[in-house]
């Protein structure tokens, strides 16, 4: 049950929740900022050529080197598993539709735009107000941006969540560090796994949507109920992993990630929005969290387990599968800096660090989700362009912490946003 009391533990959790919210808001503003700045400078927001050119230019701005451990190893020039993201998505749809042909109870693949959908009208409608804001002396551009596009008070923030306007969560999810069930609830963009557990809880406790998100926002959900959320979400993630492990047995090579979107379409009754976010969530939690506790956790074994189950289809040259095979052969000592976790460690050798590279899967599926069901494709391109060029707008330099393989995989997925949406439009 929801607890109306506030003890010290809940107050501390509330502070953490608010800090996490403030971080997601900063991430959202950075990404939307380039759209408004583009309008202010006369940039054609609908120009695919301009966006694609800018995206490609981002790829060449990173320094990489081969670690000494790999000096005598022939480095691949092409990933044998590489496929275009829209091909992987289409294959997943084909798998699900074959299941549907053999099971009349399975519904078709469906997609409807949610209240959090970001289209040109949302952005364009807000830009005149944004550019006309005089503001107070010393007020930053991002403060004006926040006032134009986002709820300002805590009540407004809760209202947005309760009505499904999870715009901040959609744009910021990939870069958020999730640490536990309550954290995931507050930052979930609408995955079938998390939203289903929330819906069941709301019904069983006689709560309104707003009351639930008020309790979650302030960290006032009883610890026993948080443990219940953790177990139910964990059980669904592990159930999916168990399914993929069964599918992998007896096959000569790892699964395509198309198997994941097909599986989650099945568990969500063909609801593509929920299925795509479940796919993104699954791959993120696989390598950035402990699937049982949902607490943040990153280690080498996660990369090994991922490559045993799935092909890396998105890295252009060096697949994670090849990299892990080389590590497993014993050429890298246990005390090597290639095992480091920090995003800021050993940045010139990121292409050869499994704990960095294993994030490539959820990165690309997140971009596919943005392009396919969350926003107009040119806005998805702009979001990724902003992330990898934040240093040009007063933010951090994000390219080096990922390495050229992940960077290029992300850029290529963003450049194919229109093709990804075309697959969705043809299939729903």
Steps between C-alpha positions, in 0.01 A plus 500: 500500500603862454639656817391855587763534775833667436801367686865581455555218248217626282624857522842386383343302217290801406812714468660238274186485287495877457869508411440230238210701360714812475764301309242364254371852446849629419545216252166578336577869471839439344348281234206724419725804514654438160157519339426841643853621435467379143184700455662808648791467257278426200588128482257289295358261759356270235820469298609137502805593295611755756438267793671205332802711411528626857460147637773364274730785599468389864659164419835649405558686824633224723848362568546122513798272542566126512604373847836326535319172576367503142819603319554149359129436432338557161224753569179450298426762237132403481257351751385166357165537675430860395148580381302818450268570794185506287585150371526368855169663591326363191628151576357524850162597355520206258567258784202629697272491194596135437399424858175686439430296184515187714306644795175681425493636856803720441400858410666693216786743559353836596637846568331814624669823593512558875450835676881525522547489120728779376418636157580815307186674620606469866840651430388767254212611722738568787779673310332844453433520874853386573666750270274778627582440865697785650555320826669635808856639501744211481236240418648222287367386165424157647292660776290670234478169315373328814234764556377455143486123463490336844286506815645734761349413839512164675121470456535559126777241477281242673207590273720442194602155622143404591373599155776312317691809384836342578694717256801541728520126567473415128785730398728429796449128575809365324736731688333456840664284767219289648552384857214295636127450447381844612759665279380294205134585568574872504706488181316237296384640164216247465642149470249218513683331787504800733167654400324164543628461855400860577149451358446187712617683813274799437194276454569276798554798733212715373728787405462758229778538244584836649516375858735221400741730317486748786610227741770382258629852437542573871642152574207417728422150378528251786826300497309171486321623191828612347631150559187364329564726198861386491406131507227523236710706258803279563297182444380628160850598391647166609211314334593671173867411547407139571300489176794630298732247665266217397483636144878524486557134590576281204573793269841548344516874560343759730149635446418813307348770720198469269408210730463750784253733329299196382489364856389830650237550231362165614500591871337838423227371269648671196527845664809633324562798730517278809698232316769736373550653842510152655774407253699811587443445871605134481832569328573795732426306818698201365828696501449798736309342787460189710186340355397363840540811712466757218788685663768653283779252423754472217747215457682300237285188544197693374681560170589130479142392568362747245727373222416139576133580442501772233692621198634853497334611177559873531874560545653578158840328532578328830210297634464453873486126427849507343635717780372274779633192320846660503470582871385145575808364317714651777689772313390766751621480861249540781660824619485663155350847473278357226278364780438848642139613542512881521389690191797733547766229526732405215291681241728445200459120535122487554451282192682219683323530837214245530326680786473806279417317179217289645287815519485520121198270481273710720633821346384400152171348617433823689559701180278259305229549764524878482481492119232234479242593763598810702566793266523613141815351344672834441457583869656164593796590280524838672494337844800281416679784323462714812623228734821449305558874457404635840847647544421740216204631699667546836461139615724195539697324227327161478673340203821379665330316787336260252769441238468504123326161468207594724496855365480386137237237585286769662552746216409242236183406689403868522569552129259213430217653706277544194553139390421376852176700502415369153519141631266597786255674265489202262447250780237670718 
